[in-house]
Amino acid sequence: MIKFFYLIVIFFGSTSLQAQLSDFKSFNFTKADAKALQYKGESLENMPKLAYDLTYNLATDVEKFRAIFIWVSTNIKYEYGFYLKNARVRKKFKNDSIKLAEWNKEFSLKVFKKLLKEQKTVCTGYAYLIKELSNLANIKCEIIDGYGRTANDETLRLIVPNHSWNAVQLNNKWYLCDATWSSGYYNANEYKFQYDFNDGYFLTDPNWFVKNHFPLDSKWLLTAKETQFSAFEKMPIMYNEAFKYKVFPMHSLKLRNEVVKNKEVVFFIKALYSLEKKAIKIEIGSGKNSSLVQPIINELSDGVFEIKHTFTTRGVYDVHFKMNEDYIFTYIVKVKK
């Protein structure tokens, strides 16, 4: 089953390009991760103390931020009920800026209270907490508001900004991260939040981050080449597991594509780490029917793979790429004569 992660809604400094976790590949985060585990379940009533406890005896800002990020991602639950209510109201007031502003203020207070008392929140609460704890540890950190794209149809339309995340400054560079999507997902079958830490949203390469995050202020893209919002809307649907495995779609194919029956279609993917070709599969679905296909896969160079498939029947198909049993991204393919 695809894990649908449902999101929500509720800034400054010079930016540096191409900042990512690989800048810290020589760092060992074992001590920082242990700090986060040591203080698991701590209260938020005294945040200065929590920030101190999480960061003292850690030598570098990146280790301190790691401890904060891990703690927030593994101790704060996503409140799906808040998401539903906020989404309904924001959609209702999308053409009334005064009422929308009033609602945002009211909702922010509710989010803050829920966060402090129950350690449950939505994306703005995660982003707020990351910023507060970081600032208390003398680390510059900002909340970034914008759009997040998921498998949820409503977010595909991107009517209003629907997500918040963070930018953090380390060694005079800005980096991107998302504690909400690192923390886990809402299990729609069991009606509860499921912790499932995803390291892929910690100091993520901006070129991959932009595949499902788009900031209101484009300076926070942090990419060498600026992506247009219209292009962002047309990107394939990305799942959290793509960031977990660090496998991403490449090149020109968009979310929706038209192809000719019996003509080979070529997809390209980029793997940031070594992987076995047999781990990559595609699931092709139409309506209630789906089938798992082992496509033709060729490794080109530098972690780039070409994946070939021929559609032999007309129709509209959801083409889900999978790593092992996990969905990583999806295209929609219309096959014509």
PATOR-466150 format. One record per residue (C-alpha): chain; residue number from 1; x, y, z. Coordinates in nm, 2 decimals, always signed. Example, Ala and Ser with C-alpha at 12.3 -4.5 7.8 and 13.67 -1.06 7.14 Angstrom:
! PATOR-466150
<votor A guza 1 c1 +1.23 c2 -0.45 c3 +0.78> .
<votor A guza 2 c1 +1.37 c2 -0.11 c3 +0.71> .
! end
This chain:
! PATOR-466150
<votor A guza 1 c1 +0.00 c2 +0.00 c3 +0.00> .
<votor A guza 2 c1 +0.12 c2 +0.35 c3 -0.08> .
<votor A guza 3 c1 +0.19 c2 +0.55 c3 +0.23> .
<votor A guza 4 c1 +0.00 c2 +0.88 c3 +0.19> .
<votor A guza 5 c1 +0.15 c2 +1.15 c3 +0.40> .
<votor A guza 6 c1 -0.09 c2 +1.43 c3 +0.45> .
<votor A guza 7 c1 +0.04 c2 +1.78 c3 +0.50> .
<votor A guza 8 c1 -0.06 c2 +2.12 c3 +0.63> .
<votor A guza 9 c1 +0.00 c2 +2.49 c3 +0.66> .
<votor A guza 10 c1 +0.00 c2 +2.77 c3 +0.87> .
<votor A guza 11 c1 +1.24 c2 +3.42 c3 +0.69> .
<votor A guza 12 c1 +1.60 c2 +3.59 c3 +0.58> .
<votor A guza 13 c1 +1.97 c2 +3.59 c3 +0.50> .
<votor A guza 14 c1 +2.20 c2 +3.54 c3 +0.21> .
<votor A guza 15 c1 +2.18 c2 +3.20 c3 +0.04> .
<votor A guza 16 c1 +2.45 c2 +2.96 c3 -0.07> .
<votor A guza 17 c1 +2.41 c2 +2.72 c3 -0.35> .
<votor A guza 18 c1 +2.42 c2 +2.34 c3 -0.35> .
<votor A guza 19 c1 +2.45 c2 +2.30 c3 +0.02> .
<votor A guza 20 c1 +2.37 c2 +1.94 c3 +0.13> .
<votor A guza 21 c1 +2.45 c2 +1.66 c3 +0.37> .
<votor A guza 22 c1 +2.75 c2 +1.55 c3 +0.16> .
<votor A guza 23 c1 +2.93 c2 +1.87 c3 +0.29> .
<votor A guza 24 c1 +2.95 c2 +1.68 c3 +0.62> .
<votor A guza 25 c1 +3.04 c2 +1.33 c3 +0.50> .
<votor A guza 26 c1 +3.33 c2 +1.32 c3 +0.73> .
<votor A guza 27 c1 +3.11 c2 +1.38 c3 +1.04> .
<votor A guza 28 c1 +3.00 c2 +1.10 c3 +1.27> .
<votor A guza 29 c1 +2.66 c2 +1.17 c3 +1.41> .
<votor A guza 30 c1 +2.65 c2 +0.89 c3 +1.65> .
<votor A guza 31 c1 +2.70 c2 +1.11 c3 +1.96> .
<votor A guza 32 c1 +2.43 c2 +1.36 c3 +1.84> .
<votor A guza 33 c1 +2.18 c2 +1.08 c3 +1.77> .
<votor A guza 34 c1 +2.25 c2 +0.94 c3 +2.11> .
<votor A guza 35 c1 +2.18 c2 +1.28 c3 +2.27> .
<votor A guza 36 c1 +1.84 c2 +1.29 c3 +2.10> .
<votor A guza 37 c1 +1.76 c2 +0.94 c3 +2.23> .
<votor A guza 38 c1 +1.88 c2 +1.02 c3 +2.58> .
<votor A guza 39 c1 +1.62 c2 +1.30 c3 +2.61> .
<votor A guza 40 c1 +1.34 c2 +1.11 c3 +2.44> .
<votor A guza 41 c1 +1.00 c2 +1.21 c3 +2.58> .
<votor A guza 42 c1 +1.12 c2 +1.53 c3 +2.74> .
<votor A guza 43 c1 +0.87 c2 +1.81 c3 +2.80> .
<votor A guza 44 c1 +0.86 c2 +2.13 c3 +2.59> .
<votor A guza 45 c1 +0.77 c2 +2.34 c3 +2.89> .
<votor A guza 46 c1 +1.13 c2 +2.46 c3 +2.93> .
<votor A guza 47 c1 +1.27 c2 +2.49 c3 +2.58> .
<votor A guza 48 c1 +1.59 c2 +2.67 c3 +2.67> .
<votor A guza 49 c1 +1.68 c2 +2.37 c3 +2.90> .
<votor A guza 50 c1 +1.59 c2 +2.12 c3 +2.63> .
<votor A guza 51 c1 +1.80 c2 +2.30 c3 +2.37> .
<votor A guza 52 c1 +2.09 c2 +2.30 c3 +2.62> .
<votor A guza 53 c1 +2.05 c2 +1.93 c3 +2.71> .
<votor A guza 54 c1 +2.04 c2 +1.83 c3 +2.34> .
<votor A guza 55 c1 +2.35 c2 +2.03 c3 +2.24> .
<votor A guza 56 c1 +2.59 c2 +2.05 c3 +2.53> .
<votor A guza 57 c1 +2.92 c2 +1.87 c3 +2.48> .
<votor A guza 58 c1 +2.86 c2 +1.85 c3 +2.10> .
<votor A guza 59 c1 +3.16 c2 +2.02 c3 +1.93> .
<votor A guza 60 c1 +3.00 c2 +2.16 c3 +1.61> .
<votor A guza 61 c1 +2.69 c2 +2.33 c3 +1.50> .
<votor A guza 62 c1 +2.60 c2 +2.06 c3 +1.25> .
<votor A guza 63 c1 +2.61 c2 +1.80 c3 +1.54> .
<votor A guza 64 c1 +2.40 c2 +2.03 c3 +1.76> .
<votor A guza 65 c1 +2.15 c2 +2.08 c3 +1.48> .
<votor A guza 66 c1 +2.14 c2 +1.70 c3 +1.41> .
<votor A guza 67 c1 +2.05 c2 +1.63 c3 +1.77> .
<votor A guza 68 c1 +1.77 c2 +1.89 c3 +1.76> .
<votor A guza 69 c1 +1.64 c2 +1.76 c3 +1.43> .
<votor A guza 70 c1 +1.64 c2 +1.40 c3 +1.54> .
<votor A guza 71 c1 +1.47 c2 +1.48 c3 +1.87> .
<votor A guza 72 c1 +1.19 c2 +1.68 c3 +1.70> .
<votor A guza 73 c1 +1.14 c2 +1.42 c3 +1.43> .
<votor A guza 74 c1 +1.11 c2 +1.13 c3 +1.68> .
<votor A guza 75 c1 +0.92 c2 +1.30 c3 +1.96> .
<votor A guza 76 c1 +0.65 c2 +1.51 c3 +1.79> .
<votor A guza 77 c1 +0.34 c2 +1.35 c3 +1.64> .
<votor A guza 78 c1 +0.16 c2 +1.48 c3 +1.33> .
<votor A guza 79 c1 -0.20 c2 +1.58 c3 +1.41> .
<votor A guza 80 c1 -0.40 c2 +1.48 c3 +1.11> .
<votor A guza 81 c1 -0.73 c2 +1.61 c3 +1.25> .
<votor A guza 82 c1 -0.58 c2 +1.96 c3 +1.25> .
<votor A guza 83 c1 -0.47 c2 +1.92 c3 +0.89> .
<votor A guza 84 c1 -0.83 c2 +1.84 c3 +0.78> .
<votor A guza 85 c1 -0.98 c2 +2.13 c3 +0.96> .
<votor A guza 86 c1 -0.72 c2 +2.38 c3 +0.84> .
<votor A guza 87 c1 -0.74 c2 +2.25 c3 +0.48> .
<votor A guza 88 c1 -1.12 c2 +2.30 c3 +0.47> .
<votor A guza 89 c1 -1.11 c2 +2.65 c3 +0.62> .
<votor A guza 90 c1 -0.82 c2 +2.77 c3 +0.41> .
<votor A guza 91 c1 -0.99 c2 +2.65 c3 +0.09> .
<votor A guza 92 c1 -1.32 c2 +2.82 c3 +0.20> .
<votor A guza 93 c1 -1.14 c2 +3.16 c3 +0.26> .
<votor A guza 94 c1 -0.89 c2 +3.14 c3 -0.03> .
<votor A guza 95 c1 -1.05 c2 +3.44 c3 -0.20> .
<votor A guza 96 c1 -1.10 c2 +3.64 c3 +0.13> .
<votor A guza 97 c1 -0.77 c2 +3.76 c3 +0.25> .
<votor A guza 98 c1 -0.90 c2 +3.92 c3 +0.57> .
<votor A guza 99 c1 -1.08 c2 +3.61 c3 +0.69> .
<votor A guza 100 c1 -0.79 c2 +3.39 c3 +0.58> .
<votor A guza 101 c1 -0.55 c2 +3.60 c3 +0.78> .
<votor A guza 102 c1 -0.78 c2 +3.59 c3 +1.09> .
<votor A guza 103 c1 -0.81 c2 +3.21 c3 +1.06> .
<votor A guza 104 c1 -0.43 c2 +3.17 c3 +1.02> .
<votor A guza 105 c1 -0.38 c2 +3.37 c3 +1.34> .
<votor A guza 106 c1 -0.64 c2 +3.17 c3 +1.53> .
<votor A guza 107 c1 -0.51 c2 +2.84 c3 +1.39> .
<votor A guza 108 c1 -0.15 c2 +2.92 c3 +1.48> .
<votor A guza 109 c1 -0.25 c2 +2.97 c3 +1.85> .
<votor A guza 110 c1 -0.42 c2 +2.63 c3 +1.85> .
<votor A guza 111 c1 -0.12 c2 +2.47 c3 +1.69> .
<votor A guza 112 c1 +0.11 c2 +2.62 c3 +1.95> .
<votor A guza 113 c1 -0.10 c2 +2.51 c3 +2.24> .
<votor A guza 114 c1 -0.14 c2 +2.16 c3 +2.11> .
<votor A guza 115 c1 +0.24 c2 +2.13 c3 +2.05> .
<votor A guza 116 c1 +0.33 c2 +2.24 c3 +2.40> .
<votor A guza 117 c1 +0.07 c2 +2.04 c3 +2.59> .
<votor A guza 118 c1 +0.05 c2 +1.72 c3 +2.38> .
<votor A guza 119 c1 +0.35 c2 +1.73 c3 +2.16> .
<votor A guza 120 c1 +0.12 c2 +1.70 c3 +1.86> .
<votor A guza 121 c1 +0.12 c2 +1.94 c3 +1.57> .
<votor A guza 122 c1 +0.12 c2 +2.00 c3 +1.20> .
<votor A guza 123 c1 +0.40 c2 +2.12 c3 +0.97> .
<votor A guza 124 c1 +0.41 c2 +2.47 c3 +1.10> .
<votor A guza 125 c1 +0.46 c2 +2.34 c3 +1.46> .
<votor A guza 126 c1 +0.75 c2 +2.12 c3 +1.35> .
<votor A guza 127 c1 +0.91 c2 +2.41 c3 +1.16> .
<votor A guza 128 c1 +0.86 c2 +2.64 c3 +1.46> .
<votor A guza 129 c1 +1.01 c2 +2.40 c3 +1.71> .
<votor A guza 130 c1 +1.32 c2 +2.34 c3 +1.49> .
<votor A guza 131 c1 +1.37 c2 +2.71 c3 +1.46> .
<votor A guza 132 c1 +1.32 c2 +2.78 c3 +1.83> .
<votor A guza 133 c1 +1.55 c2 +2.51 c3 +1.95> .
<votor A guza 134 c1 +1.81 c2 +2.60 c3 +1.69> .
<votor A guza 135 c1 +1.80 c2 +2.97 c3 +1.78> .
<votor A guza 136 c1 +1.84 c2 +2.88 c3 +2.15> .
<votor A guza 137 c1 +2.15 c2 +2.69 c3 +2.06> .
<votor A guza 138 c1 +2.28 c2 +3.00 c3 +1.87> .
<votor A guza 139 c1 +2.22 c2 +2.84 c3 +1.53> .
<votor A guza 140 c1 +2.05 c2 +3.05 c3 +1.26> .
<votor A guza 141 c1 +1.74 c2 +2.88 c3 +1.14> .
<votor A guza 142 c1 +1.43 c2 +3.01 c3 +0.95> .
<votor A guza 143 c1 +1.08 c2 +2.88 c3 +0.87> .
<votor A guza 144 c1 +1.01 c2 +2.85 c3 +0.50> .
<votor A guza 145 c1 +0.65 c2 +2.85 c3 +0.38> .
<votor A guza 146 c1 +0.55 c2 +2.72 c3 +0.05> .
<votor A guza 147 c1 +0.40 c2 +2.42 c3 -0.13> .
<votor A guza 148 c1 +0.45 c2 +2.05 c3 -0.07> .
<votor A guza 149 c1 +0.35 c2 +1.79 c3 -0.33> .
<votor A guza 150 c1 +0.23 c2 +1.45 c3 -0.23> .
<votor A guza 151 c1 +0.00 c2 +1.17 c3 -0.36> .
<votor A guza 152 c1 -0.29 c2 +1.35 c3 -0.21> .
<votor A guza 153 c1 -0.50 c2 +1.48 c3 -0.51> .
<votor A guza 154 c1 -0.59 c2 +1.81 c3 -0.33> .
<votor A guza 155 c1 -0.23 c2 +1.91 c3 -0.29> .
<votor A guza 156 c1 -0.17 c2 +1.85 c3 -0.66> .
<votor A guza 157 c1 -0.39 c2 +2.15 c3 -0.74> .
<votor A guza 158 c1 -0.18 c2 +2.37 c3 -0.51> .
<votor A guza 159 c1 -0.45 c2 +2.63 c3 -0.46> .
<votor A guza 160 c1 -0.29 c2 +2.79 c3 -0.15> .
<votor A guza 161 c1 +0.05 c2 +2.73 c3 +0.02> .
<votor A guza 162 c1 +0.02 c2 +2.41 c3 +0.22> .
<votor A guza 163 c1 +0.35 c2 +2.33 c3 +0.39> .
<votor A guza 164 c1 +0.63 c2 +2.47 c3 +0.60> .
<votor A guza 165 c1 +0.99 c2 +2.35 c3 +0.65> .
<votor A guza 166 c1 +1.32 c2 +2.49 c3 +0.76> .
<votor A guza 167 c1 +1.65 c2 +2.64 c3 +0.63> .
<votor A guza 168 c1 +1.94 c2 +2.63 c3 +0.87> .
<votor A guza 169 c1 +2.28 c2 +2.81 c3 +0.84> .
<votor A guza 170 c1 +2.58 c2 +2.60 c3 +0.91> .
<votor A guza 171 c1 +2.94 c2 +2.71 c3 +0.83> .
<votor A guza 172 c1 +2.80 c2 +3.02 c3 +0.66> .
<votor A guza 173 c1 +2.59 c2 +2.81 c3 +0.42> .
<votor A guza 174 c1 +2.21 c2 +2.76 c3 +0.42> .
<votor A guza 175 c1 +2.07 c2 +2.40 c3 +0.41> .
<votor A guza 176 c1 +1.72 c2 +2.27 c3 +0.38> .
<votor A guza 177 c1 +1.54 c2 +2.01 c3 +0.59> .
<votor A guza 178 c1 +1.19 c2 +1.89 c3 +0.67> .
<votor A guza 179 c1 +1.12 c2 +1.75 c3 +1.01> .
<votor A guza 180 c1 +0.75 c2 +1.69 c3 +0.93> .
<votor A guza 181 c1 +0.82 c2 +1.45 c3 +0.65> .
<votor A guza 182 c1 +1.12 c2 +1.30 c3 +0.84> .
<votor A guza 183 c1 +0.90 c2 +1.21 c3 +1.13> .
<votor A guza 184 c1 +0.66 c2 +0.95 c3 +0.98> .
<votor A guza 185 c1 +0.32 c2 +0.93 c3 +0.82> .
<votor A guza 186 c1 -0.05 c2 +0.91 c3 +0.90> .
<votor A guza 187 c1 -0.17 c2 +0.55 c3 +0.88> .
<votor A guza 188 c1 -0.51 c2 +0.59 c3 +0.72> .
<votor A guza 189 c1 -0.60 c2 +0.22 c3 +0.79> .
<votor A guza 190 c1 -0.54 c2 +0.25 c3 +1.16> .
<votor A guza 191 c1 -0.63 c2 +0.62 c3 +1.20> .
<votor A guza 192 c1 -0.32 c2 +0.71 c3 +1.38> .
<votor A guza 193 c1 +0.02 c2 +0.86 c3 +1.32> .
<votor A guza 194 c1 +0.31 c2 +0.62 c3 +1.27> .
<votor A guza 195 c1 +0.67 c2 +0.72 c3 +1.35> .
<votor A guza 196 c1 +0.90 c2 +0.62 c3 +1.07> .
<votor A guza 197 c1 +1.21 c2 +0.84 c3 +1.07> .
<votor A guza 198 c1 +1.34 c2 +0.93 c3 +0.72> .
<votor A guza 199 c1 +1.70 c2 +1.06 c3 +0.72> .
<votor A guza 200 c1 +1.66 c2 +1.17 c3 +0.36> .
<votor A guza 201 c1 +1.50 c2 +1.51 c3 +0.46> .
<votor A guza 202 c1 +1.80 c2 +1.61 c3 +0.67> .
<votor A guza 203 c1 +2.02 c2 +1.87 c3 +0.49> .
<votor A guza 204 c1 +1.88 c2 +1.75 c3 +0.16> .
<votor A guza 205 c1 +2.05 c2 +1.85 c3 -0.17> .
<votor A guza 206 c1 +1.83 c2 +2.14 c3 -0.30> .
<votor A guza 207 c1 +1.81 c2 +1.99 c3 -0.65> .
<votor A guza 208 c1 +1.62 c2 +1.69 c3 -0.50> .
<votor A guza 209 c1 +1.44 c2 +1.89 c3 -0.23> .
<votor A guza 210 c1 +1.27 c2 +2.10 c3 -0.50> .
<votor A guza 211 c1 +1.10 c2 +1.79 c3 -0.65> .
<votor A guza 212 c1 +0.84 c2 +1.81 c3 -0.38> .
<votor A guza 213 c1 +0.90 c2 +2.15 c3 -0.20> .
<votor A guza 214 c1 +0.85 c2 +2.49 c3 -0.35> .
<votor A guza 215 c1 +0.91 c2 +2.80 c3 -0.13> .
<votor A guza 216 c1 +0.70 c2 +3.12 c3 -0.16> .
<votor A guza 217 c1 +1.03 c2 +3.31 c3 -0.18> .
<votor A guza 218 c1 +1.23 c2 +3.15 c3 -0.46> .
<votor A guza 219 c1 +1.56 c2 +3.25 c3 -0.30> .
<votor A guza 220 c1 +1.51 c2 +2.96 c3 -0.06> .
<votor A guza 221 c1 +1.53 c2 +2.71 c3 -0.35> .
<votor A guza 222 c1 +1.90 c2 +2.73 c3 -0.30> .
<votor A guza 223 c1 +1.96 c2 +2.58 c3 -0.65> .
<votor A guza 224 c1 +2.20 c2 +2.71 c3 -0.91> .
<votor A guza 225 c1 +1.93 c2 +2.70 c3 -1.17> .
<votor A guza 226 c1 +1.59 c2 +2.85 c3 -1.06> .
<votor A guza 227 c1 +1.29 c2 +2.62 c3 -1.11> .
<votor A guza 228 c1 +0.97 c2 +2.78 c3 -1.22> .
<votor A guza 229 c1 +0.65 c2 +2.71 c3 -1.02> .
<votor A guza 230 c1 +0.48 c2 +2.58 c3 -1.34> .
<votor A guza 231 c1 +0.76 c2 +2.32 c3 -1.38> .
<votor A guza 232 c1 +0.73 c2 +2.22 c3 -1.02> .
<votor A guza 233 c1 +0.36 c2 +2.15 c3 -1.06> .
<votor A guza 234 c1 +0.43 c2 +1.91 c3 -1.35> .
<votor A guza 235 c1 +0.70 c2 +1.70 c3 -1.17> .
<votor A guza 236 c1 +0.63 c2 +1.33 c3 -1.10> .
<votor A guza 237 c1 +0.47 c2 +1.26 c3 -0.77> .
<votor A guza 238 c1 +0.75 c2 +1.19 c3 -0.51> .
<votor A guza 239 c1 +0.71 c2 +0.96 c3 -0.21> .
<votor A guza 240 c1 +0.91 c2 +0.99 c3 +0.11> .
<votor A guza 241 c1 +1.09 c2 +0.66 c3 +0.03> .
<votor A guza 242 c1 +1.26 c2 +0.82 c3 -0.27> .
<votor A guza 243 c1 +1.44 c2 +1.04 c3 -0.02> .
<votor A guza 244 c1 +1.50 c2 +0.74 c3 +0.21> .
<votor A guza 245 c1 +1.67 c2 +0.55 c3 -0.07> .
<votor A guza 246 c1 +1.80 c2 +0.87 c3 -0.24> .
<votor A guza 247 c1 +1.67 c2 +0.76 c3 -0.58> .
<votor A guza 248 c1 +1.52 c2 +1.04 c3 -0.80> .
<votor A guza 249 c1 +1.36 c2 +1.08 c3 -1.14> .
<votor A guza 250 c1 +1.56 c2 +1.27 c3 -1.41> .
<votor A guza 251 c1 +1.53 c2 +1.44 c3 -1.74> .
<votor A guza 252 c1 +1.23 c2 +1.56 c3 -1.94> .
<votor A guza 253 c1 +0.94 c2 +1.33 c3 -1.85> .
<votor A guza 254 c1 +0.67 c2 +1.51 c3 -1.65> .
<votor A guza 255 c1 +0.39 c2 +1.38 c3 -1.43> .
<votor A guza 256 c1 +0.15 c2 +1.34 c3 -1.72> .
<votor A guza 257 c1 +0.28 c2 +1.20 c3 -2.05> .
<votor A guza 258 c1 +0.14 c2 +1.09 c3 -2.38> .
<votor A guza 259 c1 +0.31 c2 +0.80 c3 -2.56> .
<votor A guza 260 c1 +0.25 c2 +0.59 c3 -2.87> .
<votor A guza 261 c1 +0.14 c2 +0.23 c3 -2.83> .
<votor A guza 262 c1 +0.41 c2 -0.03 c3 -2.90> .
<votor A guza 263 c1 +0.68 c2 +0.24 c3 -2.89> .
<votor A guza 264 c1 +0.95 c2 +0.20 c3 -2.62> .
<votor A guza 265 c1 +0.94 c2 +0.46 c3 -2.35> .
<votor A guza 266 c1 +1.26 c2 +0.55 c3 -2.16> .
<votor A guza 267 c1 +1.27 c2 +0.68 c3 -1.80> .
<votor A guza 268 c1 +1.59 c2 +0.79 c3 -1.63> .
<votor A guza 269 c1 +1.66 c2 +0.78 c3 -1.26> .
<votor A guza 270 c1 +1.95 c2 +0.89 c3 -1.05> .
<votor A guza 271 c1 +2.07 c2 +0.69 c3 -0.75> .
<votor A guza 272 c1 +2.30 c2 +0.87 c3 -0.51> .
<votor A guza 273 c1 +2.42 c2 +0.54 c3 -0.37> .
<votor A guza 274 c1 +2.49 c2 +0.20 c3 -0.53> .
<votor A guza 275 c1 +2.19 c2 -0.01 c3 -0.58> .
<votor A guza 276 c1 +2.10 c2 -0.34 c3 -0.75> .
<votor A guza 277 c1 +1.91 c2 -0.32 c3 -1.07> .
<votor A guza 278 c1 +1.68 c2 -0.61 c3 -0.96> .
<votor A guza 279 c1 +1.55 c2 -0.39 c3 -0.67> .
<votor A guza 280 c1 +1.39 c2 -0.15 c3 -0.92> .
<votor A guza 281 c1 +1.04 c2 -0.24 c3 -1.05> .
<votor A guza 282 c1 +0.75 c2 -0.06 c3 -1.19> .
<votor A guza 283 c1 +0.38 c2 -0.12 c3 -1.11> .
<votor A guza 284 c1 +0.14 c2 -0.03 c3 -1.38> .
<votor A guza 285 c1 -0.22 c2 +0.04 c3 -1.28> .
<votor A guza 286 c1 -0.54 c2 +0.13 c3 -1.46> .
<votor A guza 287 c1 -0.86 c2 +0.16 c3 -1.26> .
<votor A guza 288 c1 -0.86 c2 -0.12 c3 -1.00> .
<votor A guza 289 c1 -0.62 c2 -0.34 c3 -1.20> .
<votor A guza 290 c1 -0.25 c2 -0.33 c3 -1.16> .
<votor A guza 291 c1 +0.05 c2 -0.55 c3 -1.25> .
<votor A guza 292 c1 +0.41 c2 -0.56 c3 -1.14> .
<votor A guza 293 c1 +0.66 c2 -0.54 c3 -1.43> .
<votor A guza 294 c1 +1.03 c2 -0.60 c3 -1.44> .
<votor A guza 295 c1 +1.15 c2 -0.35 c3 -1.69> .
<votor A guza 296 c1 +1.46 c2 -0.34 c3 -1.90> .
<votor A guza 297 c1 +1.72 c2 -0.16 c3 -1.69> .
<votor A guza 298 c1 +2.06 c2 -0.03 c3 -1.80> .
<votor A guza 299 c1 +2.31 c2 +0.14 c3 -1.58> .
<votor A guza 300 c1 +2.48 c2 +0.42 c3 -1.77> .
<votor A guza 301 c1 +2.73 c2 +0.61 c3 -1.55> .
<votor A guza 302 c1 +2.76 c2 +0.79 c3 -1.22> .
<votor A guza 303 c1 +2.45 c2 +0.63 c3 -1.07> .
<votor A guza 304 c1 +2.22 c2 +0.70 c3 -1.37> .
<votor A guza 305 c1 +1.99 c2 +0.43 c3 -1.49> .
<votor A guza 306 c1 +1.77 c2 +0.41 c3 -1.80> .
<votor A guza 307 c1 +1.45 c2 +0.21 c3 -1.75> .
<votor A guza 308 c1 +1.26 c2 +0.10 c3 -2.06> .
<votor A guza 309 c1 +0.91 c2 -0.02 c3 -2.11> .
<votor A guza 310 c1 +0.67 c2 -0.07 c3 -2.40> .
<votor A guza 311 c1 +0.30 c2 -0.01 c3 -2.35> .
<votor A guza 312 c1 +0.11 c2 -0.24 c3 -2.58> .
<votor A guza 313 c1 -0.25 c2 -0.14 c3 -2.49> .
<votor A guza 314 c1 -0.42 c2 +0.20 c3 -2.52> .
<votor A guza 315 c1 -0.54 c2 +0.36 c3 -2.20> .
<votor A guza 316 c1 -0.43 c2 +0.58 c3 -1.91> .
<votor A guza 317 c1 -0.20 c2 +0.43 c3 -1.66> .
<votor A guza 318 c1 -0.04 c2 +0.51 c3 -1.32> .
<votor A guza 319 c1 +0.32 c2 +0.41 c3 -1.35> .
<votor A guza 320 c1 +0.46 c2 +0.36 c3 -1.00> .
<votor A guza 321 c1 +0.83 c2 +0.31 c3 -0.96> .
<votor A guza 322 c1 +0.93 c2 +0.09 c3 -0.67> .
<votor A guza 323 c1 +1.24 c2 +0.01 c3 -0.47> .
<votor A guza 324 c1 +1.20 c2 -0.33 c3 -0.32> .
<votor A guza 325 c1 +0.84 c2 -0.31 c3 -0.19> .
<votor A guza 326 c1 +0.83 c2 +0.07 c3 -0.15> .
<votor A guza 327 c1 +0.69 c2 +0.33 c3 -0.38> .
<votor A guza 328 c1 +0.93 c2 +0.60 c3 -0.47> .
<votor A guza 329 c1 +0.77 c2 +0.81 c3 -0.75> .
<votor A guza 330 c1 +0.48 c2 +0.80 c3 -0.99> .
<votor A guza 331 c1 +0.41 c2 +0.91 c3 -1.35> .
<votor A guza 332 c1 +0.07 c2 +0.91 c3 -1.54> .
<votor A guza 333 c1 +0.10 c2 +0.78 c3 -1.89> .
<votor A guza 334 c1 -0.16 c2 +0.81 c3 -2.16> .
<votor A guza 335 c1 -0.11 c2 +0.55 c3 -2.43> .
<votor A guza 336 c1 -0.25 c2 +0.63 c3 -2.78> .
<votor A guza 337 c1 -0.24 c2 +0.48 c3 -3.12> .
! end
